[in-house]
Amino acid sequence: MTMTDMPYLDTSHAPLPTRRTLRHRRGLVRQSVRFIGFNLRILRVLRRTARADPADNGG
């Protein structure tokens, strides 16, 4: 099989998103809530890291 016989990326059989999926992807309210939730999780991890033993400097 040569390189010209192999498709680079064949998306002809990929499933298309449903209307519901597209609505969720475009919804600004949902995106905002998810964005805030993600940032709160990151802050929680950072707080846990900051509370770690100061004598343990990772090495």
HELIX and SHEET records of a PDB file:
HELIX    1   1 ARG A   19  ARG A   26  1                                   8    
HELIX    2   2 LEU A   28  ALA A   50  1                                  23    
END                                                                             
